Amino acid sequence: MSLNMLMDAIDGKKLMCPLCKKPVQKYEKFVEMTNNVWDGAGDSNRNEGTVGSKVTLICGNDKCDWRERTEYWKNYIE
């Protein structure tokens, strides 16, 4: 779900670069962060859940080299 939210924000030009104040054009290395992982010890009631995501945001606008690896990418959505 977070990847869809990120892609919608970029496509809708709602994810803004903090330097040039224009919409972020690209992203790379998106990963979901898990809450816990089954360790194979027979604990089948354990839920694998996500606690957020991390992504590298790339501005991609003319003359702006801003890029940032962050788990707080939602803060850049306006």
N, C-alpha and C positions, 0 to 999 in steps of 0.2 A: 504494500500500500504506500509506503514512503517513497518508493521509486516513482510510482505514478504521480504522487503529489509533486515531487521534484520536477518531473518531466512536464507536468501541467503548468507549473510556475515558470519554467523556462519558455515553453511554447507561448504562454500568455503574457510574456514579458513582464512578469511580476517580481522576478528575482533580480534585485538591483546590486550593481557593483558599488562598494562604498567609496571608491576613489573617483571614478568618472560620473557616477550617478546614472549610468545607462544600464539597460537590461543585460544580465549575464547571458552569454551566448552558448556556453558549453559546460560540460562536466565530464569527469572521468573517475574511475576507481570507486564506484558506489558499492558500499557493503552494509549489510544489516548487522547490527551488533546483537548477539544473543544474550538472553538473561541467564540461561543455564543450558547445559548440554548433558544428554544421557551418557553416563560413563560405562555402560555395559554391565553394571553390577546387579542387574535384575530389578532396578527401580523403574518399573514400567508406568507408574503413575505420574512421573515427572513430566511437566509440560515444557516444551521448548518454546520460548517466547522471545520476541525482540524487545529491546529497550531503547532503540533508536537506530540511527544510521550515520555513516560517515561518508563524505564525498569530497572530491577535489573540484572546486568551482573555478572556472576559467572565464575571465571577462570576455576576451575575444573582440573587443571593440578597438577601433583605430587608436594607435599610440597608447593603449592602456595594457600594461603587462601584469595586472593584478591576477593572482591565483592564490587560493587558500584551501588547505586540507582542513575540514572542520566537521564536527558533529552538530554544530549549531547553525546549520544552513537555513533553518526555518526563520532565523532572525533577519535574514536578508530579504524576505518576502514582504512586499508592500501591498 
